[in-house]
Amino acid sequence: MPFAQPVQGVADAAGPDQWFKSLPVVTRYWFGATIAVTLAANFEIISSGQCAFVWPLVRYKFELWRLLSCFLYAGPFSMNTMISCYMLVTFSRQYEAGGPYNTGAGGGTADFAFMLMFGAAIMLITFPLVTAILGLPPIFCQNMISYVLYTWSRRNPTAQANIWGMPVPGNYLPFAHLALTVFMGNPYADQLHGLMCGHIYYFLVDVVPQVQGKDILHTPRFLIDAFGIGEYRPTVEAVAPPQGGGARIAGLGNAAPAQNTAAVGGGGYTWGGGGRPLGRD
């Protein structure tokens, strides 16, 4: 009798292990790191305050991890946090695999990685101004999700999506998501910040080159060396997300943009930020 046997359904063709491995590389690491940090904070291995972006602690005490952890903490255990994580992996996967804006790497993974780095930098730079106006919390996970969602919507404006069964054109999806958050009385400053940063990226990568005839944003060489040039090609055959109990939220597949569908929602779910105040614990 063998000492240990694999758990049924974990590593089979449609199990969570193969599904995770089938994710594009940047999406896989971003999603995995978000789950790890969120679980660590909720199980009090680390405090949520240690994840927050606090510039004096970064500058004077060299707590440099805050520059990264503030994008990886999705919030306390709640349906809202689960939906945020689902949106992260859904739209990040769809955008990375579907062909990001070409900023020098042929619309490949390197361009997607640069897009995330650019968005993170813009969020950190604009944080003092936005928080003075809107009272923005120093955690940017939802901001980054909205940033990716907005960029995806501009890249795929004719994609068909739906929220709670209501059809929504792809280019209106971020605003429908925001309107739903406001309607349900949830915090929305983080989403506004993400949409603003997404529009800055879209304006520089798409509008300015058409008007000025020259590119403003260029993917750094080190990212091209790391990920190569060209569109994403999966190394593991894509599989559907594992199905389990609880609420089922349908997401985007790998079909052509005009045929994509995204269903986000279900009765009574809450969207947006929330959670306890963050600081240094």
BELZI-V994549 format. One record per residue. PHI is phi in degrees with one decimal (none if undefined). D_FIRST is the distance of its C-alpha to the first C-alpha in whole Angstrom. Layout:
phi = <PHI & PHI>
d_first = <D_FIRST & D_FIRST>
//
This chain:
phi = <none & -63.5 & -64.3 & -144.6 & -121.8 & -64.5 & -69.9 & -61.6 & 91.3 & -81.5 & -111.7 & -77.3 & -62.0 & -117.7 & -81.6 & -62.4 & -64.1 & -70.2 & -61.5 & -63.9 & -67.4 & -79.0 & -68.8 & -57.1 & -60.9 & -67.9 & -59.1 & -61.8 & -70.8 & -64.7 & -64.1 & -62.8 & -66.9 & -64.0 & -62.7 & -63.9 & -67.9 & -63.3 & -65.2 & -61.2 & -70.8 & -72.5 & -91.9 & 60.5 & -71.2 & -128.4 & -93.5 & -62.0 & -63.8 & -72.8 & -89.0 & -72.3 & -84.2 & -126.4 & -59.2 & -57.6 & -71.7 & -70.7 & -76.6 & -98.8 & -113.5 & 55.1 & -85.3 & -68.8 & -62.5 & -63.2 & -66.2 & -108.0 & -64.4 & -66.2 & -96.3 & -113.3 & -92.2 & -86.2 & 123.3 & -68.0 & -56.4 & -169.5 & -63.2 & -61.3 & -66.5 & -62.6 & -66.4 & -60.5 & -65.0 & -66.6 & -63.9 & -56.4 & -71.2 & -69.0 & -78.8 & -64.8 & -62.6 & -63.6 & -72.9 & -65.5 & -78.7 & -84.9 & 104.7 & -67.0 & -57.0 & -82.0 & -114.5 & 132.2 & -117.6 & 71.2 & 71.1 & -109.5 & -61.0 & -61.1 & -66.2 & -67.3 & -61.7 & -65.7 & -60.5 & -67.1 & -64.0 & -63.5 & -62.0 & -61.9 & -63.6 & -64.1 & -64.4 & -67.4 & -68.5 & -86.3 & -55.4 & -58.2 & -69.3 & -66.6 & -69.4 & -68.6 & -92.8 & -110.5 & 68.1 & -71.1 & -70.9 & -84.4 & -127.3 & -118.5 & -64.4 & -65.0 & -58.6 & -67.9 & -62.6 & -65.1 & -61.2 & -66.8 & -60.8 & -65.0 & -63.7 & -58.3 & -65.9 & -74.7 & -76.8 & -127.5 & -67.6 & -95.5 & -63.8 & -95.8 & -127.8 & -150.9 & -122.3 & 56.8 & 84.9 & -92.4 & -67.4 & -136.8 & -60.1 & -55.0 & -72.4 & -103.1 & -59.7 & -60.2 & -76.8 & -65.7 & -61.8 & -64.7 & -61.8 & -64.4 & -62.7 & -64.3 & -59.9 & -85.9 & 75.5 & -95.5 & -59.8 & -130.3 & -61.2 & -64.8 & -67.1 & -59.1 & -61.7 & -63.7 & -64.7 & -61.9 & -66.1 & -63.2 & -70.1 & -60.2 & -62.9 & -60.3 & -62.4 & -75.1 & -92.8 & -123.7 & -75.3 & -58.7 & -59.8 & -71.7 & -82.9 & -92.2 & 76.8 & -147.8 & -82.9 & -98.4 & -99.5 & -135.0 & -63.7 & -59.7 & -62.4 & -65.5 & -73.4 & -65.1 & -63.8 & -77.8 & -110.5 & 86.0 & -115.7 & 118.9 & -70.1 & -64.6 & -127.9 & -64.9 & -91.6 & -123.6 & -57.6 & -64.4 & -129.2 & -71.5 & -57.8 & -63.6 & -95.9 & -147.6 & -75.5 & 89.8 & -68.4 & -110.1 & -120.6 & -75.7 & -127.9 & -76.9 & -100.7 & -106.6 & -74.8 & -62.2 & -52.5 & -69.2 & -107.3 & -67.1 & -133.1 & -134.0 & -113.5 & -126.8 & 131.6 & 169.6 & -60.1 & 79.7 & -83.3 & -106.7 & -123.6 & 100.3 & -80.2 & 107.2 & 101.8 & -79.4 & -59.2 & -113.2 & -162.8 & -95.6 & -85.2>
d_first = <0 & 4 & 6 & 9 & 9 & 13 & 15 & 17 & 20 & 21 & 20 & 21 & 25 & 26 & 25 & 26 & 25 & 27 & 30 & 30 & 30 & 32 & 35 & 38 & 38 & 40 & 39 & 36 & 37 & 39 & 37 & 34 & 37 & 38 & 35 & 34 & 38 & 38 & 35 & 36 & 39 & 38 & 36 & 39 & 37 & 40 & 43 & 45 & 48 & 46 & 46 & 49 & 52 & 54 & 57 & 58 & 55 & 54 & 57 & 58 & 55 & 53 & 50 & 50 & 46 & 48 & 49 & 46 & 44 & 47 & 46 & 42 & 43 & 43 & 44 & 42 & 40 & 42 & 42 & 44 & 42 & 39 & 42 & 43 & 40 & 39 & 43 & 42 & 39 & 41 & 44 & 43 & 41 & 44 & 46 & 44 & 43 & 46 & 49 & 50 & 54 & 55 & 56 & 55 & 52 & 52 & 51 & 48 & 45 & 47 & 50 & 48 & 47 & 50 & 51 & 49 & 50 & 54 & 53 & 52 & 55 & 57 & 56 & 56 & 59 & 61 & 59 & 62 & 64 & 62 & 61 & 65 & 65 & 62 & 61 & 57 & 54 & 53 & 50 & 50 & 46 & 48 & 51 & 49 & 47 & 51 & 52 & 49 & 50 & 54 & 53 & 51 & 54 & 57 & 55 & 54 & 57 & 57 & 53 & 53 & 51 & 51 & 51 & 50 & 51 & 54 & 54 & 55 & 56 & 54 & 57 & 58 & 54 & 54 & 58 & 56 & 53 & 56 & 58 & 55 & 54 & 58 & 58 & 56 & 57 & 54 & 55 & 56 & 57 & 54 & 54 & 58 & 57 & 54 & 57 & 59 & 57 & 56 & 60 & 61 & 58 & 59 & 63 & 62 & 60 & 61 & 65 & 66 & 66 & 67 & 70 & 71 & 69 & 67 & 64 & 63 & 60 & 58 & 54 & 54 & 53 & 50 & 48 & 49 & 48 & 45 & 44 & 46 & 49 & 48 & 47 & 43 & 41 & 37 & 34 & 32 & 33 & 34 & 32 & 33 & 32 & 30 & 31 & 30 & 32 & 35 & 38 & 38 & 41 & 41 & 42 & 43 & 42 & 42 & 45 & 49 & 50 & 53 & 50 & 48 & 47 & 46 & 46 & 46 & 46 & 46 & 48 & 49 & 47 & 49 & 49 & 51 & 50 & 50 & 49 & 50 & 52 & 51 & 52 & 51 & 49>
//
